[in-house]
Amino acid sequence: MKKIIVITLCSFASAAAFAALPPLTPEAQAAADLAKAKTAYAGRVGNFQLCQSQNKVADQYRVSGTPAPAACAVVPPFIAPVAAAPAAK
């Protein structure tokens, strides 16, 4: 019973702390967007490398006369997201 009460109080305290956080500054938001874009790009590169390694293994065990595995989609180079232009005052 004590564990449930402690968990409940901690969840309310953490919810209150997150609700009180101020909005991000434009610089922090831009840094967060860049980190998000880099993470997404790293995932695409990882998928491409996985596809290549799977095709390499499949080629080793492929019986002649069977179709080759599908080609992997090449990942374009990383392009950083463009920040929105500041509004004119």
N, C-alpha and C positions, 0 to 999 in steps of 0.2 A: 504494500500500500504506500509506503514511504517513497519507493522508487517512482511510482506513478505520479505522486504529488510533485516530486523534484523535477521529473521530466516535464510536467505540465508548466510549472513555474519557469523553467529554463526556456521553454518554447515561447511563452508569452514575453519574456524578457528579450529574447533574440528578435522577435517580431517587432517589438517596440524600438529596438536599436536600429533595425533596418528601415523602419518607417521614418526615422528621424534624420536619415542621411540626406545631405543636400544634393542637388543635381550636379552632374559632372560639368567641369569647365570645358570650353570648346577644345582646348589642347588635350585634355584627358580623354574626351570623346573621340578625337581624331586618333589618339594612340590606341584606344580600345578597338576602333574600327580597323586600324592597320593590323593589330594582333589577330583579330578575327579573320581578316583576309589571309594572313600568312598561315594560320592554322588550317583554313579551308584548302589553301593551295598545297600545303604539306600532305593533306589527306588525299588529294587528287594524284600527287606524285607517288605516294605510297601505293595507291591502287594501280597505277601504271606499272610500277616495279613488280608488284604482285602478279599482274597479268603476264608480264614478260617471263617471270620465273615459272609460272604455271605452264605457259606455252613451251618453254624449254624442256620441262619434265615431260609434258605430253608428247613432244616430238621424239624423245628418247624411247617411249613405249608405244609409239604409233605403229600400227601394222601397215605395211605397204598396201596401197589401194584405198585406204580410208582418207577422208578429207582432213586437211590440216586444220589446226585450231584457229579460231577467229583472231584477226589482227587486233592489237591493242591500240586504243586511241591515244595519239601522242598529246602530251600535255603542253600547252603553250607556255612561254616564259612568264614569270610573275610580273604583274603590273600593279603597282600600289594604287589603292582607290584614291580618286581625286576628291579633295575636300570641297565642300560647297563654298562658293564665293561669299564673302561677308556682305550683308545688306548695306546699301548706301544710306547715309544719314542725312 
